Amino acid sequence: MVLQDDVLVELNRHLAQRVECDDEVDAGLLPVFLEEAGELLAKIALCMASPNQAPLRRLLHTLKGSARMAGVLSISQIAHKMEERLHDEAAVQADFASISRLLDGMRSEVASEAVATPGERFYRTVWQAAKATGHEVYLEVTGLGENAALLRALTAPIEHLLRNAVVHGIESPLHRMACGKPPVGEVRITISQAGDEFVIELCDDGRGLDLDALRARAVSMGVLSEADGLVGDDELAQLIFIPGISTASEVTQLAGRGIGMDVVQGYVAERSGRIGVSTARGQGTAFTIYLPGC
């Protein structure tokens, strides 16, 4: 959990009273969220008139995750509802208006200087996902200090990777102990420089990607055929970046719509970078992001 001083605690209390009774607003994260949400809402407005719903779904998924991370559960829940009823134009318009109203109300309450650092946001994201799932997780971040400015541009996609690691990767304490693992799972972020590239590695010691589920989903989508039985594990793992691919067995506000990893890859590609993934059954998953140096 992010430790806050008395000023931020008081601002949290005040904001929670002014927004929605179910919200757990983090005052340190809220200003950054409001900036991101404003940009996302503008893009959502443009996509709402398009018959192609895929971009709209991706934007709503991103908004939902960012809102949950900042503790603005009211907006996260409304975005979740929008995803469920995109076929109902009137309902979507009403939900969009509700989100706009909530954002406008919060903007008037936020002190611009109360901005969380990337590290604070990462710890908060893991804490919230662990709280929601009942998993016990230890997060270690190495190399952040000298690279904080670099990470600001990638905070949102890294948060998505962190949520996935806690929700999909790290097992429950009882399951881990039954497998001979310590009850507390580990997630590590390491930032370094290799030659003329910055390297960001995010790894967990969880169950690893469900490659059988990835293969089955890819076959059902027509990405692979039944004849592609010789596709190796490394190639299967890369399927996680295809829009619509998901190994989640149910849809929740945290995961399960097959939307997200392609957005992460898009963030990285926009910055002339690349991302790869490796996984081992029962041992964990590692995502590595490569970005060009200055």
N, C-alpha and C positions, 0 to 999 in steps of 0.2 A: 504494500500500500504506500502511496505517496504521503510523506509527512508534510503537514502544512502548519504555518504559523497562525497565531490567533487572528490575524487580519483575514487570511484566506478562509479560516473556519467560519468566521462571522459572515463573510461574503457568501460562502456556501449556504449557510442557513437562510440568509436573506433571499438569495436567488431561488432556493427550493420553495420558499413560501410564495414567491411571485410567479413561478412557472407552473408546475403541476405537483400535487401532493406526492405522487409516486416517483418523482425524479430524485436523483442523488447527484446533483450537479457538482462538478469539480471546478471550482473557480479558476484554478490554474490552467486548466485545459480549455475552458469555455471560449476565451477570445479567439484562439486558433481555430476551434471548431466553427465558430460563427463566420470566420473569414472563408473557411473551406465550404461551409454549407451555402453561403451566398453564391459562390461560384457554381456549386453543384445545382442549386435551384434554378439558376439562369439556364443551364444546359438542359435541365429537366423540362423547363417550360418550352424550350424549342423542340424537344423530342416528343412531347405529348401530342402534337398534331400529326406525327408521322405514323403510318400504318405499320412500320417495322418497330416492334416493341423491344427488340434485343438491346439496343443502346439505352432505352429507358430503364429496363430491368437492371442493367449493370450500374447505372447512376444511382438508382434507388438502393441497391445493395450497398454501394459505397457510402451513401448518406446514412443508411441504417447503422452500419458498423461504426462510423465516426461519431454518431450521436450516442450510441451505447457506450463507447469508450469515454466520452465526456460526461457521462451520467445523465444525459438528457433523454430519459427513457420514453417520454411522451412522444418526441419526434421519431425515435427509433421504432416505436410501436405503430405510429401512423404510416411510416414508410413501409413497414412490414405489411400493413393492411393494403396499401396501394399495390404492392406486388401481387397480392392475392386477388385483386379485382380490377385489373387493368382493362378488362372487357367492359366495365361499367364507366362510361365517360363522365357521367354526372358525379359519381362517387369519387373518381380520381380528381376531378376539379375541386370538389369539396375538401378532400384530403390535402391537396396542394395549397388551398387557401388557409387551412388550419396550420400547416407547417409555416407558411409565410407569416401568419399572425404571431405564432410562438417565437419565431426568430426575431421579428421586429420588437417584441416585448423584451426579449433578453438583451438585445443590443443596447437598449437604453439603460440597462442596469450594470453593464460590465465596465470595470476599470481597465483601460487599455494596457496598463503596465503589468497586469496579472497574467503573464503568458508563461506557460510551462515549457521547459526545455525538452528536447527529444528524449533524453534519458528518463525524465519524469513521466512522459507520455508512454514510454515502453513499459515501465514498471506498472503504471496504472492499468494499461491494457491487459497485462498478464494477470494482475490482481483481480480485475473484473471478470475475466474469462474463467479463472480458477474458482472464484466465488460462485459463478453461475453453474459450473459443472460439478463442483465438489471435489475437484482434483487439487492435489498439493503440488506446488511448482516453485522451484528456485530459478530466478533469472540472474544471469551474470552478463554484464556488458563490458567489453574490453576495447580500448582504443577510441573511446567516445570523445574525450576532452578536446583533442586537437582536430577532430573531424566533425564537430557539432554542426557547423555551417553546412557541410556537405549533406548531412543526414536530414536537415530540415526539409529539403526537396523530396526526400523519400520517406518521410515519417509515416504517411498514410499507408503505402504498400507494406512497409515493415510491420506496422500494426496489424495489418491483415495476416501476414505470415505468422505473427505471434499468436493471434487468435486461433488460427488453424492448428498451430503446434499444440496449444493447450486443449482445444476442443477435440481434434481428431487424433493427435499424436500421443500425448501423455495419457496413460491409463489411470484408472482409479487406484487409490492406495492399496486396496485389497487385491486387485488384479495384479498390480506390480509385485506385491509380496509373494503372491502365488507363483509368479514367474521367476522368483529369485532376485528381484530388483528391490532397491530401497523404496519406501513408500512415497518419497518426495521425488517428483520428476525434475529434470534439469533442462533448461532452455538457455542457450548461449548465443550472444551476438558478438562477433569479433570483427573489428574494422582495422584494416591494414593497407599498406601500399606495396604493390609488386611491380617494379619497373615503372612504366608510365600509366599504370592503372590503380584505381582504388578498388579494394576487394572487401565486400561485406558478406560475411558468412553467418547464417542463422541455422543452428542445429538443435535438435532435441534428442533425448534418449528414450523416446516412446516406442510405439508399436510398429512404426514404419508405414509407408503407403500400402493400402490394400490393392495390390497389383491385379489380383483376380477380379476385383470389382471394377477397376479401371478398364481392364480388357473387356469385360462384359458390357460396360457402358459404351465403350468405343464401338463395339460390334453393333449394339442396338441403335447407335447413331449413324452407322454406316461409315465410320472413320476407319475401322478395321473390318475384315471379313473373317469368317470362321476358318478360312484357309491360312490366315496369318498366324499360325500357331508357333512359328519359330521366332517371333518378335521377342527380343531379349528384354530383361528387366530394365536396363538403362533406357531403352527406347520407350518401354511402357510408361516409365515414370514421367517422361516428357509430355505425355498426353494430358497431364494435369493442367497444362496451359491452354488447352483447347476450350473455347466457350461451350458451356453446357455440360462439361465433364465434372462429375462429383462422385465421391465414394460414400457420402453421407446417406444413412438409411432413412432419415426423416428430415423434413424441413422445419427449422426453428429460426428464431431471430439471430442466432449465432452462425448458423451454417445450413447447407443442404440444398441450395438452389442451383448449384453448378455455376455460379457466377462469382467471379472474384479473382482467380488466379490469372485469367487472361487480362484483367484490369491491372494487376501487379506487373505483368510482363509489358503491358502498354506503357505504364509509368516509366519503367526502366528504358524501354526503347526510345521514348521521347527524349531521353537524356543521352542518347547514343550509346547506351549500355546493353548488356545482355545478362540473362539469368539462366542458371542451370539447377538441376535437382538430382540428388542421389539418395537412395534409400536402401535399408536392409531390414528384412522382416524381424520384428521383435527387438531391434536395436535402435531404430530411429531414422530420422530424415534430416538432410542438410540442403538448404538452398544457398546458392552462392551468386552474388550480384557483382558484376564487373562494370566499373564506370571509368571513362577516360579521365586522366589527370588534368590539372589546369595547364 
